[in-house]
Amino acid sequence: MPKENKEKPDLKVTDKRIFTAEGEIREEFREQIRPADPAARPPEPSKPAEPKAQKPQPTPQDQARQQENDRARTLADKATNPGTPFTNFIEPLIAQAYMSLGMLRNPYQPQAKVDAGAARQMIEILTLLQDKTKGNLTPDEHDFLETHLGELKLAYVQRTKNVS
């Protein structure tokens, strides 16, 4: 069998970059690309603002008073559902725990009944969710979960102490 002598076709490389190494527009692109209007450039950054006068540092008594006011003012707000998907997910779990403790009327049972085992299980589930989402919640979500979980734990201790 005779060997066929196949020649490889020449490889052609075409530079399709718009700019030359010097930063100029290549001849083949000059008709397509126009320089930007200098008036359309973004404005130059302004000078940094003058430093504002510093407020006097509050005393420790002022800080403690402010924290008390914030805490008293927002305690009820912390228990309000901020309406995020996470809080909408855990709200029925919280309600189930309250129902199990007999603190919320269960629509399927005529009389409020304490089910300590079910309440404990829901509290453990909520605690697990709190641990697993630590650092990933918004302040409102964190406050909502922490407030209700604290109330549930306190209520659980009070209710089970009376039952036993």
C-alpha positions, -999 to 999 in steps of 0.1 A, spaced: 0 0 0 14 33 -10 15 60 17 -5 91 9 13 122 16 -12 145 33 -2 180 39 -17 198 68 -34 231 58 -17 262 70 -31 275 103 -41 311 102 -44 332 134 -64 364 133 -61 390 160 -97 402 167 -89 425 195 -102 460 192 -72 478 205 -35 477 196 -8 470 221 -4 508 224 -41 513 232 -52 527 198 -83 515 180 -73 491 151 -81 504 116 -108 477 109 -128 489 140 -125 527 136 -158 530 117 -177 509 142 -164 524 174 -166 561 183 -149 577 212 -172 585 241 -185 621 246 -163 638 272 -195 653 287 -209 619 293 -181 609 316 -189 603 352 -181 633 374 -149 635 392 -150 623 428 -157 652 452 -134 662 480 -139 642 512 -164 657 535 -152 679 564 -151 659 596 -182 665 617 -180 677 652 -179 647 675 -207 641 700 -198 640 736 -194 604 749 -223 593 770 -217 584 806 -222 548 818 -254 559 835 -267 573 802 -258 541 784 -276 520 810 -307 542 808 -307 540 770 -304 502 771 -333 500 795 -354 522 773 -345 503 742 -352 469 759 -385 480 774 -396 497 742 -387 467 719 -396 437 741 -430 435 726 -416 443 691 -392 414 694 -420 390 697 -438 403 666 -433 383 635 -412 404 610 -428 385 581 -397 369 567 -399 334 552 -379 320 581 -401 335 608 -432 325 588 -418 289 588 -411 288 626 -443 306 637 -465 275 635 -438 255 654 -439 282 681 -477 280 681 -476 242 684 -453 245 714 -477 270 731 -507 247 724 -488 218 739 -482 238 770 -519 247 772 -512 284 767 -529 286 733 -562 270 724 -559 240 701 -587 241 675 -589 203 675 -593 199 713 -621 215 732 -601 218 765 -566 230 769 -544 201 778 -507 201 788 -486 177 768 -451 182 783 -435 157 759 -448 174 728 -439 208 742 -404 197 750 -399 182 715 -410 215 699 -387 235 721 -358 212 712 -366 216 675 -367 254 679 -334 253 698 -319 232 671 -330 257 645 -316 285 666 -282 267 668 -281 258 631 -290 293 619 -267 312 643 -251 341 625 -273 337 595 -305 355 607 -314 391 605 -316 409 638 -354 408 636 -355 371 630 -330 365 657 -350 385 682 -382 368 672 -369 333 677 -349 342 709 -378 359 725 -403 331 719 -378 304 727 -371 320 760 -408 324 768 -414 288 759 -386 275 780 -398 295 810 -434 284 805 -423 248 801 -405 249 835 -435 265 852 -461 241 837 -441 209 843 -433 220 878 -470 222 885 -478 189 867 -453 167 885 
